Structure formats: C-alpha cells, structure tokens
Amino acid sequence: MGILFSGRKMNTGAVNSKARELALASKFFVLTLLLFLLPQRVLAKTPDDQFKQYLINICSSQTIPAGWNLVSLSSMCQAAFPGGFASAGTTTTSSSNVGIAGAALETHRKKIGAPSGDQDDKSDKGASADGGGWGVLVTPQYSKNNRTDTDLENGYQSELRGLVVGLDYRFSDSLVLGGTIGHTKDDATFINNAGSLKTRNNTFTLYGTWLPSTSVSVDGYVGYGRLSLNNQRHVDFGLINGMIDGSTTGNQVLAGLSTSYQTDVGRFNVSPFFNLDYIKTRFRGYSESGSYNFDTTLGVDIGTDTLTLLYGDRRMASLTSSLGARVGTSFGYDWGALQPSASLAAVHEFQNNAQHISNELISTPGFSMSVATDAPDRNYLNVGFGVAAALNGGAQYFLNYEKRAQDRLLSSWALSIGGLVEF
C-alpha cells in the first residue's frame, strides 16, 4: 500500500509487490505438459498415457529418419517396454512427470495483490515534509503458494523469499520518483514425489507517484527481471527409474498503472482504486540431462538419459485489472502515528491463455509431441491487511499481509515488512 504522511508518499505497495510479482510471475509456463497424440492415434486420457503412446509411436516407427540416435532409441524402447507394447496398456504406475519442466511461469505469472492504488491517511504525527527529498526503503518478503493438481498440470507447494531495496526522491509534495532492486528465491516441491523446481530472479523497477490533488493518486512502474530455472522431474517407465535435470534462463518485462481516490468517512479513510498490470515472460529453450546406467543382463542403457527432452523457447503475456478499495484509520501518539488498514480487490486476467507447445525427445529430433497447459482462473480476489507506523523525525515502518483467494488453481499468501527512512 502507499504511505502518505504530511505530504510525502512512498509507493510501498508498488515496491513491495515488484519482486514478488517477478518471482511469482514465471511459473505459468513449461510445467504442465498434457501430451497430445499424433493425428492417426486416438487421444489418451491422461498425460502419462499420452506420453506412453508418444514413445510407442517412436518405437514402432517403420522408418528411421536421419539424425535419430539409434543406440539411445534402441535402449529406450527396450527399457521402457520390457514386456512389449502390450504391457504399456496394463501398467498404471508408470509416470513421466513431463509437466514439471514448465512450472517456471506458474508462480511467476503475477503478483499477489495490487501494486499500488491505495494510500494511507495523512497524519500530523508523521514524517516531516521538511525532512529531506530522499527516501530509502528496505523490505524482506516471504510467501507460500499451493497449486492444485489437474489433468494437465502437476500440483506443488512452494516458498518464496525475497529482499527489495528502494531509493526515491520527492521532487515536490505531489511528485515522487524512484527505483528498486530486488532478489527472490522460489523453491517448489511437486506432489507425489514428482520432482522439484528452483527459480531465482533479479529485478530492477522504476516507479513514480503523482498526486494531482490531495484526494487523487496516480502510480506507474516499469521493470525488468532476469530469471534462472533449475528443475528435476522423476520418471518411472518400465526399467527406467530416476531423476532428469533441466536448467535455463529467461527474462521478464513488466509495467503497470493505477489510480485511486481517497475520502474521509468519519474517522476512516476510504480509497477506491483501479490497477492495470502487464507482464511478458520468456524462457530460452534447453535440453535436459539424465543419468547413464548400463544393464549388463539386457545389454542396454536403462538410465534416465534415454528419456530426456528438448524444449523450445517459451513466451507468455499476462494482463490483469484490479478493482477494489482500501479502508484505513489513524491513531496519533506522542512518538508518531499508527495506521492499520484492510483492502479487497477483484482481479481479472485478460490474457495468459492456455498454450500448446511442441517438445521432442533428444534422441529423435524432428519428431515432436504437442502439449498443452491449463487456462488460468480468469477471476479471483486479493485480500490485504496492513499496519504502518510513522515516527516523529521521518522514519516509517510497515507490515503487510496479502492473500490470493477464490482462484480454482492457485492459492497463496505473502508477508512483507520494511522501513523507509528520509534524509
């Protein structure tokens, strides 16, 4: 939320959510790989069944195109179907967990909560407007996310830890411009021992706040983030059992604009707000790596290297609107002012449609499979609670809690604390 004391507004809502936005905005991507069959085949009912059929199509091919790795292909076919293709239809425990490779965009797709648009009351006990034009912000962050398991995607639980440092300058009582740098770590564990995903994000954001009047606030931001992804997925096909690793890098560009109007209702301050947030994410294509395990009895490789995949570049975009209101009040003390608040916003996703992505076994280049992702929940809620303290002399401290609710796929909450010092 924004903090406004004696004419100075530090856009802490934008600052607090930027690192979380970038960190939460890159998990809606390569993870969920629903595998469609080739046109001549009947569609299977589950991703694993579809992946089995994809392998059968490869192993039963009558012609071997140039460029295919015959040694790896022969080992994979014998190890994945030791009892023949007929056994594939009766085996119910086989799994590929191909959906894990695309998890990077799911929790990084968007932030939890509005970046700005709400602002606190003015306070005669707050920081002095004469305390200087510069302000420094430091805020650590923590969040937990839960993704529902679906027919198309692997479910998971993840924890995000981050730190944001910001610097802004108050040009006047109505204009503040600044920037932040942030770093986040997000570690996800997939259910049913399917694997894990680690993402790291370094961000830089520029933001500004303009107060055309004492009641109206306009906030904007642009940002850029560099992402890295390391994932593991567990495969269990026939005699092939173990982990497959993958890693890649990516980037994000984001921008947003919000406006709010504040009015006093008794001792309470009510601030309706409207936000627009845009995020574009890209991951570079990459090849997986697996273990090599030679079986002397069969005379073939039964390691996970025979089931490694090649992924192409991934791109996606998200555009959301948030319409809501914040209610706050202020309590004055000898040391300064204490301002609790609560907010509620309805969020709508305009883009980020379900995607169809082509991937292929490394050993069979040119023979791809079409995969799909879940469409996001188009409408959900953001609920927030916070408290800000403005000390006599210029220091400001805050604590914010935000929760994503009524989303059929993703539930999450985030906690951020921090302080702003003027000089």
C-alpha positions as CSV (number, residue, x, y, z in Angstrom):
1,M,0.0,0.0,0.0
2,G,1.1,3.6,-0.4
3,I,2.1,5.5,2.7
4,L,1.3,9.2,2.8
5,F,2.5,11.3,5.8
6,S,2.5,15.1,5.8
7,G,2.7,15.4,2.0
8,R,5.2,12.6,1.3
9,K,4.0,9.5,-0.4
10,M,6.3,6.5,-0.7
11,N,4.8,3.9,-3.1
12,T,5.5,0.9,-0.8
13,G,2.7,-1.1,-2.4
14,A,4.4,-1.0,-5.7
15,V,7.8,-1.6,-4.2
16,N,6.6,-4.5,-2.0
17,S,5.0,-6.3,-4.8
18,K,7.5,-5.8,-7.6
19,A,10.0,-8.6,-6.5
20,R,7.1,-10.8,-5.6
21,E,5.4,-10.1,-9.0
22,L,8.5,-11.0,-10.9
23,A,9.1,-14.0,-8.7
24,L,5.5,-15.2,-8.8
25,A,5.2,-14.4,-12.5
26,S,7.3,-17.0,-14.0
27,K,5.7,-20.2,-13.1
28,F,2.9,-20.4,-15.6
29,F,4.9,-21.8,-18.4
30,V,6.7,-25.0,-19.4
31,L,5.3,-27.0,-16.4
32,T,2.1,-28.7,-17.3
33,L,2.7,-30.8,-20.3
34,L,-0.5,-32.5,-21.5
35,L,0.7,-34.7,-24.3
36,F,-1.5,-34.9,-27.4
37,L,-1.1,-37.9,-29.7
38,L,-0.3,-37.9,-33.4
39,P,-3.3,-37.4,-35.8
40,Q,-3.6,-41.1,-36.6
41,R,-3.9,-42.1,-32.9
42,V,-6.8,-41.9,-30.5
43,L,-6.3,-39.4,-27.8
44,A,-5.2,-40.9,-24.4
45,K,-7.0,-39.9,-21.3
46,T,-4.0,-38.9,-19.1
47,P,-0.7,-37.1,-19.8
48,D,1.2,-40.3,-18.8
49,D,-0.9,-42.4,-21.2
50,Q,-0.3,-39.8,-23.9
51,F,3.5,-39.9,-23.2
52,K,3.4,-43.7,-23.4
53,Q,1.7,-43.5,-26.8
54,Y,4.2,-41.0,-28.0
55,L,7.0,-43.4,-27.1
56,I,5.1,-46.3,-28.8
57,N,4.8,-44.2,-31.9
58,I,8.6,-43.7,-31.9
59,C,9.5,-47.3,-31.1
60,S,7.1,-48.8,-33.7
61,S,8.2,-46.4,-36.5
62,Q,8.9,-48.3,-39.7
63,T,11.4,-45.8,-41.0
64,I,14.3,-44.2,-39.0
65,P,14.9,-40.6,-40.1
66,A,18.4,-39.4,-40.4
67,G,19.6,-37.7,-37.3
68,W,17.9,-40.1,-34.9
69,N,20.2,-41.6,-32.2
70,L,19.7,-45.3,-32.9
71,V,21.7,-46.5,-29.9
72,S,19.8,-44.4,-27.4
73,L,16.5,-45.1,-29.2
74,S,17.0,-48.9,-29.1
75,S,17.9,-48.7,-25.4
76,M,14.9,-46.6,-24.6
77,C,12.4,-48.8,-26.3
78,Q,13.7,-52.0,-24.7
79,A,14.0,-50.4,-21.2
80,A,10.6,-48.5,-21.3
81,F,8.7,-51.5,-22.7
82,P,10.5,-54.6,-21.5
83,G,7.3,-56.7,-21.8
84,G,6.4,-55.3,-25.2
85,F,4.0,-52.5,-26.2
86,A,1.0,-54.5,-24.8
87,S,2.3,-54.1,-21.3
88,A,2.1,-50.3,-21.6
89,G,-1.7,-50.5,-21.5
90,T,-1.8,-52.5,-18.3
91,T,0.9,-50.6,-16.4
92,T,-0.7,-48.0,-14.2
93,T,2.3,-46.9,-12.1
94,S,4.4,-45.5,-15.0
95,S,4.9,-41.8,-14.9
96,S,6.9,-39.2,-16.8
97,N,6.0,-36.0,-14.9
98,V,6.7,-34.1,-18.0
99,G,4.6,-31.2,-16.6
100,I,7.4,-30.2,-14.2
101,A,9.6,-28.7,-16.9
102,G,7.1,-25.9,-17.4
103,A,6.4,-24.8,-13.8
104,A,8.5,-21.8,-14.1
105,L,5.8,-19.5,-15.3
106,E,3.1,-20.6,-13.0
107,T,4.0,-18.9,-9.8
108,H,5.9,-16.2,-11.5
109,R,3.0,-15.2,-13.7
110,K,1.8,-12.5,-11.5
111,K,2.0,-10.9,-8.1
112,I,-0.3,-11.3,-5.1
113,G,-2.2,-8.1,-4.6
114,A,-2.3,-4.7,-6.3
115,P,0.9,-2.9,-6.8
116,S,-0.5,0.4,-5.7
117,G,-3.6,2.4,-6.0
118,D,-4.4,2.6,-2.3
119,Q,-2.9,5.2,0.1
120,D,-2.9,5.9,3.8
121,D,-4.2,8.8,5.6
122,K,-2.3,12.0,6.2
123,S,-1.0,12.4,9.7
124,D,0.1,15.3,11.7
125,K,2.2,12.9,13.7
126,G,4.0,11.5,10.7
127,A,7.3,12.2,8.9
128,S,8.1,15.8,8.4
129,A,7.8,17.1,4.8
130,D,10.9,19.1,5.6
131,G,13.0,16.0,6.4
132,G,14.6,15.9,3.0
133,G,13.8,14.8,-0.5
134,W,15.4,11.3,-0.5
135,G,13.9,8.2,0.9
136,V,15.4,4.7,1.3
137,L,13.3,1.6,1.6
138,V,14.3,-1.9,2.7
139,T,11.8,-4.8,2.8
140,P,12.2,-8.5,3.2
141,Q,9.4,-10.7,1.8
142,Y,8.1,-14.3,2.3
143,S,5.2,-16.1,0.6
144,K,3.8,-19.6,0.3
145,N,1.9,-21.0,-2.7
146,N,-0.1,-24.1,-3.4
147,R,-1.0,-25.2,-6.9
148,T,-3.9,-27.7,-7.4
149,D,-3.1,-30.9,-9.3
150,T,-5.1,-31.2,-12.5
151,D,-5.4,-33.5,-15.5
152,L,-2.9,-31.2,-17.3
153,E,-0.5,-30.0,-14.7
154,N,1.4,-31.2,-11.7
155,G,0.4,-29.8,-8.3
156,Y,3.0,-28.3,-6.0
157,Q,3.8,-26.3,-2.9
158,S,6.4,-23.5,-3.0
159,E,8.1,-21.0,-0.7
160,L,9.4,-17.6,-1.9
161,R,11.9,-15.5,0.0
162,G,13.0,-12.1,-1.3
163,L,14.6,-8.8,-0.4
164,V,13.8,-5.4,-2.1
165,V,15.8,-2.2,-1.6
166,G,14.4,1.1,-3.0
167,L,15.5,4.7,-3.3
168,D,13.2,7.6,-4.3
169,Y,13.3,11.3,-4.4
170,R,10.5,13.7,-3.6
171,F,10.6,16.5,-6.1
172,S,7.5,18.1,-4.5
173,D,4.6,17.3,-2.2
174,S,2.9,15.9,-5.3
175,L,5.6,14.0,-7.2
176,V,7.9,11.2,-6.1
177,L,10.1,9.1,-8.5
178,G,12.3,6.2,-7.5
179,G,13.6,2.7,-8.3
180,T,14.2,-0.6,-6.6
181,I,16.4,-3.6,-7.0
182,G,15.3,-7.0,-5.7
183,H,16.3,-10.6,-5.4
184,T,14.0,-13.6,-4.9
185,K,14.4,-17.3,-4.4
186,D,11.4,-19.6,-5.0
187,D,11.7,-23.3,-4.2
188,A,8.8,-25.6,-5.3
189,T,8.2,-29.3,-4.4
190,F,5.8,-31.2,-6.6
191,I,3.3,-33.6,-5.1
192,N,3.5,-37.4,-5.4
193,N,7.3,-37.2,-5.4
194,A,7.2,-35.8,-9.0
195,G,10.2,-33.6,-8.6
196,S,11.3,-30.0,-7.7
197,L,11.9,-26.6,-9.2
198,K,14.2,-23.8,-8.1
199,T,13.9,-20.3,-9.6
200,R,16.0,-17.2,-8.9
201,N,15.1,-13.7,-10.0
202,N,17.0,-10.4,-10.0
203,T,14.8,-7.4,-10.7
204,F,15.1,-3.6,-11.4
205,T,12.0,-1.4,-11.3
206,L,11.4,2.3,-11.8
207,Y,8.2,3.8,-10.4
208,G,6.5,7.1,-9.8
209,T,3.7,8.6,-7.8
210,W,1.8,11.8,-8.8
211,L,-0.7,13.5,-6.6
212,P,-2.7,15.9,-8.8
213,S,-4.8,16.7,-5.7
214,T,-5.0,15.8,-2.0
215,S,-7.6,13.1,-2.9
216,V,-6.2,11.6,-6.1
217,S,-3.2,9.5,-6.6
218,V,-1.7,8.1,-9.9
219,D,1.1,5.5,-9.7
220,G,3.1,3.9,-12.5
221,Y,6.0,1.5,-12.9
222,V,8.2,-0.3,-15.4
223,G,10.5,-3.1,-14.6
224,Y,12.9,-5.8,-15.9
225,G,13.9,-9.1,-14.4
226,R,16.5,-11.8,-15.1
227,L,15.3,-15.4,-14.3
228,S,17.1,-18.7,-13.8
229,L,15.4,-22.1,-13.5
230,N,16.6,-25.5,-12.3
231,N,14.2,-28.4,-12.2
232,Q,14.2,-32.1,-11.6
233,R,11.5,-34.5,-12.6
234,H,11.1,-38.1,-11.6
235,V,10.4,-40.7,-14.3
236,D,9.3,-44.3,-13.9
237,F,8.8,-46.1,-17.2
238,G,9.4,-49.8,-17.3
239,L,13.0,-50.3,-16.2
240,I,13.8,-46.6,-16.3
241,N,13.5,-45.0,-12.9
242,G,15.3,-41.9,-11.7
243,M,15.7,-38.1,-12.0
244,I,16.0,-35.9,-15.0
245,D,17.6,-32.4,-14.7
246,G,17.0,-29.3,-16.7
247,S,18.1,-25.7,-16.4
248,T,17.6,-22.5,-18.4
249,T,17.4,-18.7,-18.1
250,G,14.8,-16.1,-19.0
251,N,13.7,-12.5,-18.6
252,Q,10.6,-10.5,-17.8
253,V,9.3,-7.1,-18.8
254,L,6.5,-5.6,-16.7
255,A,4.6,-2.3,-16.5
256,G,1.6,-1.0,-14.6
257,L,-0.6,2.0,-14.0
258,S,-3.0,2.6,-11.2
259,T,-5.2,5.4,-9.8
260,S,-7.0,5.9,-6.5
261,Y,-9.3,8.3,-4.8
262,Q,-9.3,8.8,-1.1
263,T,-12.1,10.3,1.0
264,D,-12.8,10.5,4.7
265,V,-15.8,8.7,6.2
266,G,-15.9,9.6,9.8
267,R,-12.6,8.6,11.3
268,F,-11.9,6.2,8.5
269,N,-10.2,6.8,5.2
270,V,-11.7,5.0,2.2
271,S,-9.7,4.7,-1.1
272,P,-11.3,3.0,-4.1
273,F,-8.6,2.1,-6.7
274,F,-8.1,0.6,-10.2
275,N,-4.9,-1.1,-11.4
276,L,-3.7,-2.4,-14.7
277,D,-0.6,-4.7,-14.7
278,Y,1.2,-6.3,-17.7
279,I,3.9,-8.9,-17.6
280,K,5.7,-10.6,-20.5
281,T,7.9,-13.6,-19.8
282,R,10.3,-15.5,-21.9
283,F,12.4,-18.6,-21.3
284,R,15.1,-19.9,-23.6
285,G,14.9,-23.4,-25.0
286,Y,17.0,-26.0,-23.3
287,S,17.9,-29.7,-23.2
288,E,17.5,-32.0,-20.2
289,S,20.2,-34.3,-18.9
290,G,19.8,-37.7,-17.2
291,S,21.8,-40.5,-15.6
292,Y,23.5,-43.3,-17.6
293,N,23.0,-46.8,-16.2
294,F,24.1,-49.8,-18.3
295,D,22.3,-53.1,-17.6
296,T,24.6,-56.0,-18.2
297,T,21.8,-58.5,-18.4
298,L,19.9,-56.7,-21.1
299,G,22.9,-55.2,-22.6
300,V,21.2,-51.8,-22.9
301,D,21.2,-48.4,-21.2
302,I,18.3,-48.2,-18.7
303,G,19.3,-44.8,-17.4
304,T,17.1,-41.7,-17.5
305,D,19.2,-40.2,-20.2
306,T,17.2,-42.2,-22.7
307,L,14.0,-40.1,-21.8
308,T,15.5,-36.6,-21.8
309,L,13.5,-33.9,-23.7
310,L,14.4,-30.9,-25.8
311,Y,12.3,-27.8,-25.1
312,G,11.9,-24.8,-27.4
313,D,11.7,-21.1,-26.4
314,R,8.6,-20.3,-24.2
315,R,6.8,-16.9,-24.2
316,M,3.7,-15.7,-22.5
317,A,2.0,-12.5,-21.5
318,S,-0.4,-11.6,-18.7
319,L,-2.6,-8.5,-18.4
320,T,-4.7,-8.1,-15.3
321,S,-7.0,-5.4,-13.9
322,S,-7.7,-5.0,-10.2
323,L,-10.8,-3.1,-9.0
324,G,-11.1,-2.6,-5.2
325,A,-10.9,-0.4,-2.2
326,R,-8.9,0.1,0.9
327,V,-10.1,1.2,4.3
328,G,-7.8,2.6,6.9
329,T,-7.7,4.8,10.0
330,S,-5.0,6.6,12.0
331,F,-4.1,6.8,15.7
332,G,-1.9,9.6,17.0
333,Y,0.7,9.1,19.8
334,D,3.5,11.1,21.3
335,W,6.0,9.2,19.2
336,G,4.1,9.4,15.9
337,A,1.1,7.7,14.2
338,L,-0.1,4.2,13.8
339,Q,-2.3,3.4,10.7
340,P,-4.0,0.0,10.3
341,S,-5.8,-0.8,7.0
342,A,-7.6,-3.5,5.0
343,S,-8.1,-3.9,1.3
344,L,-10.2,-6.1,-1.1
345,A,-9.8,-6.2,-4.9
346,A,-11.4,-8.2,-7.7
347,V,-8.8,-9.3,-10.3
348,H,-9.5,-10.2,-13.9
349,E,-7.0,-11.9,-16.3
350,F,-7.4,-10.8,-19.9
351,Q,-4.5,-12.8,-21.5
352,N,-2.3,-15.7,-20.4
353,N,-4.4,-18.2,-22.5
354,A,-3.8,-22.0,-22.5
355,Q,-0.8,-22.8,-24.6
356,H,0.1,-25.6,-27.0
357,I,3.8,-26.3,-27.0
358,S,5.9,-28.7,-29.1
359,N,8.7,-30.8,-27.5
360,E,10.7,-33.8,-28.5
361,L,13.0,-36.5,-27.3
362,I,16.6,-35.5,-27.7
363,S,17.3,-38.8,-29.4
364,T,14.6,-38.3,-32.0
365,P,14.9,-34.7,-33.4
366,G,12.1,-33.6,-35.6
367,F,9.5,-36.0,-34.1
368,S,7.7,-33.7,-31.7
369,M,4.7,-34.0,-29.4
370,S,2.1,-31.3,-28.9
371,V,1.5,-30.4,-25.2
372,A,-1.0,-28.0,-23.6
373,T,-1.3,-26.1,-20.3
374,D,-4.3,-25.1,-18.2
375,A,-6.0,-21.8,-18.8
376,P,-5.8,-19.6,-15.7
377,D,-8.7,-18.8,-13.5
378,R,-9.9,-15.5,-15.1
379,N,-11.3,-14.0,-11.9
380,Y,-10.1,-14.1,-8.3
381,L,-9.7,-11.9,-5.2
382,N,-6.9,-10.3,-3.4
383,V,-7.3,-9.6,0.3
384,G,-4.9,-7.5,2.3
385,F,-4.2,-6.3,5.8
386,G,-1.5,-4.0,6.9
387,V,-0.3,-1.6,9.5
388,A,2.1,1.4,9.1
389,A,3.9,3.4,11.8
390,A,5.3,6.9,11.1
391,L,7.8,8.1,13.7
392,N,8.5,11.7,14.6
393,G,11.6,12.6,12.7
394,G,11.0,10.9,9.4
395,A,11.2,7.1,9.8
396,Q,8.3,4.9,8.6
397,Y,7.7,1.2,9.2
398,F,5.1,-1.2,7.8
399,L,3.9,-4.8,7.8
400,N,1.6,-6.1,5.0
401,Y,-0.2,-9.4,4.6
402,E,-1.8,-10.3,1.3
403,K,-3.8,-13.4,0.3
404,R,-5.0,-14.6,-3.1
405,A,-8.5,-16.2,-2.8
406,Q,-11.2,-17.7,-4.9
407,D,-8.7,-19.0,-7.5
408,R,-9.5,-22.5,-8.6
409,L,-5.9,-23.3,-9.4
410,L,-3.6,-21.3,-7.2
411,S,-3.8,-20.2,-3.6
412,S,-1.1,-18.1,-1.9
413,W,-0.3,-15.7,0.8
414,A,2.6,-13.2,1.3
415,L,4.1,-11.3,4.2
416,S,6.3,-8.3,3.8
417,I,7.9,-6.0,6.4
418,G,10.0,-3.0,5.9
419,G,11.1,0.5,6.8
420,L,11.5,3.9,5.0
421,V,14.0,6.5,6.1
422,E,14.1,10.0,4.8
423,F,17.3,12.1,4.5
